[in-house]
Amino acid sequence: MQRGCHGLAREGVEVVVEQGDSGGAIGQKLVGAGVVRTAAAFNRALDANKASGSIRPGTYTLKTQMAASDAVAALLDDSNRSDNTV
């Protein structure tokens, strides 16, 4: 696999976080979209990040194959939200 080749590495995907989604539910969505490898790794990263309670509902554009801690950070960064759902 060549790095940097279009379509082969780290594509952008949209993930929708609904009001009331638990960390486990978000983790499963991220696994399904190919963002993180396991929900357990995402949940560990979520627990380790003191700001994780600030994740807001909305549609996020994330990269595939992210480290779990990077996925948490991306969900906390409003610049990754593609909508402004209140």
C-alpha positions as CSV (number, residue, x, y, z in Angstrom):
1,M,0.0,0.0,0.0
2,Q,1.4,3.3,-1.0
3,R,0.9,6.1,1.5
4,G,-0.6,9.3,0.2
5,C,-2.3,7.5,-2.7
6,H,-5.9,8.7,-3.2
7,G,-8.5,6.3,-1.8
8,L,-6.0,4.1,0.0
9,A,-5.3,5.8,3.3
10,R,-7.1,7.9,5.8
11,E,-10.3,8.9,4.1
12,G,-12.7,11.4,5.6
13,V,-15.9,9.9,7.0
14,E,-18.9,11.4,8.6
15,V,-20.1,10.2,12.0
16,V,-23.3,11.4,13.7
17,V,-23.3,11.8,17.5
18,E,-26.9,11.9,18.7
19,Q,-28.1,13.7,21.8
20,G,-27.8,11.1,24.7
21,D,-25.3,8.8,22.9
22,S,-23.1,7.1,25.5
23,G,-19.4,6.7,25.1
24,G,-20.0,3.1,24.1
25,A,-22.5,4.0,21.5
26,I,-20.1,6.6,20.0
27,G,-17.3,4.0,20.1
28,Q,-19.4,1.5,18.1
29,K,-20.2,4.2,15.5
30,L,-16.5,5.0,15.2
31,V,-15.6,1.3,14.8
32,G,-18.3,0.9,12.1
33,A,-17.0,3.9,10.2
34,G,-13.4,2.7,10.4
35,V,-12.3,5.6,12.5
36,V,-10.9,3.5,15.4
37,R,-10.1,-0.2,15.6
38,T,-12.0,-1.0,18.8
39,A,-14.7,0.6,20.9
40,A,-12.8,-0.5,24.0
41,A,-9.7,1.6,23.0
42,F,-12.0,4.6,22.3
43,N,-13.7,4.2,25.7
44,R,-10.3,4.1,27.5
45,A,-9.2,7.2,25.6
46,L,-12.6,8.9,26.5
47,D,-12.1,8.0,30.2
48,A,-8.6,9.4,30.1
49,N,-9.6,12.8,28.6
50,K,-11.1,15.1,31.3
51,A,-12.9,17.2,28.6
52,S,-14.7,14.2,27.1
53,G,-18.0,15.2,28.7
54,S,-18.0,18.2,26.4
55,I,-18.5,16.2,23.2
56,R,-21.6,17.7,21.6
57,P,-24.2,16.1,19.3
58,G,-23.7,16.7,15.7
59,T,-22.2,15.4,12.5
60,Y,-18.4,15.2,12.6
61,T,-16.0,14.7,9.7
62,L,-13.2,12.4,10.9
63,K,-10.3,10.4,9.3
64,T,-10.3,6.7,9.2
65,Q,-7.6,4.7,11.1
66,M,-7.2,7.3,13.9
67,A,-5.6,6.6,17.2
68,A,-8.4,6.4,19.8
69,S,-7.0,9.5,21.7
70,D,-6.9,11.4,18.4
71,A,-10.6,10.5,17.7
72,V,-11.6,11.9,21.2
73,A,-9.6,15.1,20.5
74,A,-11.3,15.4,17.1
75,L,-14.8,15.0,18.6
76,L,-13.9,17.8,21.1
77,D,-12.8,20.1,18.2
78,D,-15.8,22.1,16.8
79,S,-13.9,22.6,13.6
80,N,-14.6,19.0,12.8
81,R,-18.4,19.5,13.1
82,S,-20.1,19.9,9.7
83,D,-23.3,21.2,11.2
84,N,-24.4,23.5,14.0
85,T,-27.1,21.4,15.7
86,V,-28.0,22.7,19.1
